[in-house]
Structures are given as C-alpha cells and as structure tokens.
Amino acid sequence: MENRLLGLTVWAKDCREAEDIRCFLSEKTLGDYTWRGGVKVRAYFGDREGLEEAVRLLKCAFPGLKSYPGTTDGEDIFLTYDD
C-alpha cells in the first residue's frame, strides 16, 4: 500500500495571520503554501500523528480555530473560525 500525504487546510482571519500560520507550520510539514487572497494555508504531513499534533498546536496558538473533517480529495482536516 502506498503512503500518501495528509493534507491540512487553514482559513486564517487575514493575510498577516495566514503568514504567521504558514511560518508556524513550515517547521512541522513536508510542504506548505498559501492562496485565495493570502488567507488560506495548505500544509502536508507524512503521518497522522504529525497532522494531529499540528492541529492541536494551532488551536492553542490561534484561539477560536475549530477543526472539521476534510471536504476535498487530499484534505484530511481543515481549520476555520466560525464567525
């Protein structure tokens, strides 16, 4: 069975927060990038533990982020604000 990368998408409040999130994730991921006007950050992980740790740390570092199951192929979890 082939290993596949696990995807995380984060919708930030603004471009500045997106850059903070991208920098935060860059040390923990196998790749990341930003798009959609600079507020959507996508990151990839090699294992479930790394993905889950990043989600936990992001929710602590950026209060108000909520996690949901992925909605697209290659997206396993996404984080966003409810407001």
BAFIBA-975822 format. One line per 2 residues: number of its first residue (from 1); their letters; for each residue x, y, z of C-alpha. Coordinates in steps of 0.5 Angstrom, whole numbers, plus 500, padded with zeros to 3 digits. Layout:
REM residues N
NUM	A	X Y Z ~ ...;
This chain:
REM residues 83
1	ME	500 500 500 ~ 503 507 498;
3	NR	504 512 503 ~ 500 519 502;
5	LL	501 525 505 ~ 496 528 509;
7	GL	493 535 508 ~ 491 541 513;
9	TV	488 547 510 ~ 487 553 515;
11	WA	483 559 513 ~ 486 565 517;
13	KD	483 572 519 ~ 487 576 515;
15	CR	494 576 511 ~ 498 577 517;
17	EA	495 571 521 ~ 496 567 515;
19	ED	503 568 514 ~ 504 567 522;
21	IR	501 560 521 ~ 505 559 515;
23	CF	511 560 519 ~ 509 556 525;
25	LS	507 550 520 ~ 514 551 516;
27	EK	518 547 521 ~ 513 541 522;
29	TL	511 540 515 ~ 513 537 509;
31	GD	511 543 505 ~ 506 549 505;
33	YT	503 554 501 ~ 498 560 501;
35	WR	493 562 497 ~ 486 565 496;
37	GG	488 572 497 ~ 493 570 502;
39	VK	488 567 507 ~ 488 560 506;
41	VR	494 556 508 ~ 495 549 506;
43	AY	500 544 509 ~ 502 537 508;
45	FG	504 532 513 ~ 507 525 513;
47	DR	504 521 518 ~ 497 522 522;
49	EG	501 524 529 ~ 504 530 526;
51	LE	498 532 523 ~ 494 532 529;
53	EA	500 535 533 ~ 500 541 529;
55	VR	492 542 529 ~ 493 541 537;
57	LL	498 547 537 ~ 495 551 532;
59	KC	488 551 536 ~ 493 553 542;
61	AF	497 558 539 ~ 491 561 535;
63	PG	485 561 540 ~ 478 560 536;
65	LK	480 556 531 ~ 476 550 530;
67	SY	477 543 526 ~ 473 540 521;
69	PG	474 533 517 ~ 477 535 510;
71	TT	472 537 505 ~ 476 535 498;
73	DG	481 530 496 ~ 487 531 499;
75	ED	485 535 505 ~ 484 531 511;
77	IF	483 536 516 ~ 481 544 516;
79	LT	481 549 521 ~ 477 556 521;
81	YD	474 561 525 ~ 466 560 526;
83	D	465 567 525;
